[in-house]
């Protein structure tokens, strides 16, 4: 039981810092493009106190974990503030700031997968860990006593959260990051953009509810790309 608790703690910590790094890189991208709003707000660091949202970072993930038997969670940090009118490139600047978050998550997932591939444990053990990485009762005895297996488990959790957060955020529906790319690529009236931003969360909930199967299939497909690299 103690091993399972430790894994759950790692699971939550990795989720928290995956979200924080995602937000911080929005701010770094904005700074690189000429906007210092996030810098002045003290948000270009990894201090959880500066980024934690009571609901999005703690309560919602815990409630989802409890509802799913500690098998899944999702959450968010306080959005990093930036002023799009300060960006040097007014057309592509907002899209570049938005893409920076998913971009760093994809990079981290890829690096974690490559490191995991170098861990010298048997293929069948890696495969077993991947298939049960969030099944605490199953994976805890599998990795017990093996430093390599424990490290591999942690890397798989890192891959899971970073790949999931990156590609979920690339859905082109406000308030997700993909919507900023959509607004930059497609010519759109300001009134239409404001409407989509205002009711985007409702559209997103509708999309998740009615397209959960194809969304889940796509996310699993993406995760398997990274997991295949890891073994």
N, C-alpha and C positions, 0 to 999 in steps of 0.2 A: 504493500500500500504506500509506503514512504517513497518508493521509486516512482510510482504513478503520480504522486503529488508533486515531486520535483519536476517531472516531465510537463505537467500542467502549468507549473510556474514558468518554465522555460517557454512554453507555448504562448503564454500571455505576454511575457517580456518581449519575445521576438515580434509578436503582433504589434505591441505598443511602439517599438522602435522602428518597425517597418513603416508604420503610419507617420511617425515623426520625421524620419528621413525623407519620406515622400514630400511632406509639406516643406521641410527646410530647403529642398532643392528647387521648389517653386520660387522661394525667396532668393536663392543664389542666382537663379536664372534671371529673375527680375533685376537684381543688382547688376549683373553682367550687361544687361540691356539698358541700364541707365536709371533704374528706379531704386531709391534707397529706403523706401517705406518699411520694408521688413527689417532692414538693418536698424533703423531708428526705433522700431518697436521691440528690439531685442529678441527676434525670432530666428536668427541665423545660427542657432546652436542646438545641441542635442539634449539640453536640460529638460527633462519631462515636465517640470513645474511650469515652464513657459508654453507648453504645447497641449497639456492635458485638458480635455473637455470632460466635465463631470459625467455627462450623459454618454457622449460618443466614445470616450476612452475607457470608461470604467463600468458604468451601470448597464449600458446596452450590451457590450460584449459578455458581461457576466450573466445577464438574463438569457442571452442566446445560448451560452454554454450550458446553463441549467436546463433550458428547454430541449437541447439536443443531446443531453447526456454527456456533456463535455467533449463533443466530437466536432463542433464547429462554432465559430464566432466571427463577428465582424464589427468594425468600429471606425471611428474617425477622430482626428485631432482638431484643434482650433485651426481654421483656415489661415494660412499666412497672408497678411494683408499686402497688397501692392496697388499702385496707381497706374493703370494702363496708359494714361496720358503722359507719363514720364518716360515711357519706353522710346528708344531711338527709332525702332521700326514699328510704326503704328499698324501696319497691315498684318505682319507675321509675328510681331512681338507677343501679343496675348497667347497665340498658339504655341510659341516656343516656351513661354513660361509654363503653360499647361502641360506640355509634353515632357518637361524636365522631371516631373514627379514620376510618371510611369517609366520614363527612360532610366532613371537611377534604379528603380525596382527591377527592371529587366536585367540591367547590368549586374546587380547584386545576385539575382537568381542564377545568371549564367556563371559568374565567378564561383558561387557556392557549388554549382553542379560540377564544374571542372575540378574543384578541390575534392569533392566527394568521390569523383572518379579515381583520384590518386590514392584513396585510402585502401590499404591492403587487407581487405577482408573478403571472404568468399562471395562469389556472385549470388548464390542462393540466399546468403544472409542479407545482402543488400536488397535483393528482391523482396524478401520477407519484411524487412523494415519499411520499405516504400509502401507496401500494401497494407501495413498495419501501423503506420507512424502516428496516427491520431487515435488508435485503439489502445488506450493506456494499459489495460489489463493484459493484452496480448503482447505488446512490444516491450514492456518493462522487463519481463524475464528473458526475452530474446537478447537484449543489449546488455543485460547485467553482467558485470565482470569483464567487459571488453571495452577498453578505452576507444578503440577504433570504431566499434559499433555505436557507442554513445555519441561520438563526434559526428558520425554519419547521420544518426537520427536528428541531431541538432541542425545539420546542414539541410536535411530534407525539409524540416519545418521552415527554415529560412527560405528555401526555394518555394515552398507552398505559399507562404504569405506574400512574398514579393511578386511572384508570377500572378497570383490571384488578384492582388491589389492593382497591379499594373494593367492587366487586360480588362478587368472590370471597369476601371476608370477610363479606359479608352472607348467605352460605349458612348456614341455621340448624342447623349441626352443630358441637358443641364440638370443638376449642377456638376456633372462629371467632366473630367478634363477633355474627353473626346469632343465635347460640344464646342470648345474653343477652336479646335482644329476645323470642325465643320463650318463654323462661322467665318473662318479665314478663307476656306476653300470655295464655299458657295456664296455667290452674291445674294445678300439678304437685306431687306429693309430693316431699319432700326426698330420699327414698331413690332415686326415679327420676332426679332431677337429678344426684345423686352418681354413679349408674350411668352416665348419659350422659356426664358429665364424665370419668369414669374410662376409658371405652372409646370416647370420641368420636373419637379419632384413627384408630382402626381403622375406624369407620363412615365417616369422611371418605375414607380411602384406598379403601374399597369403593365409595363414591359416585363418586369420580373415575375409578376403573377401569371401572365398569360404566355410568356415565352421562356419559362424556367427550364423546360426540357432542352431546347436547342442551345440556350445559354449554358446550361450545365455540360452539355456535350462539347461545346466549344472550349470551355474552361478546362475540362478534363483532357481534351486534345492538346491544349497548350501545356498543361502540367506534365503530360506524358513526354513531351519533347524534352523538357528539362530533366525529368526523371531518367529517361533513356541515356542522356549524356552522363548522368551521375553514376550509372552502373558500368 
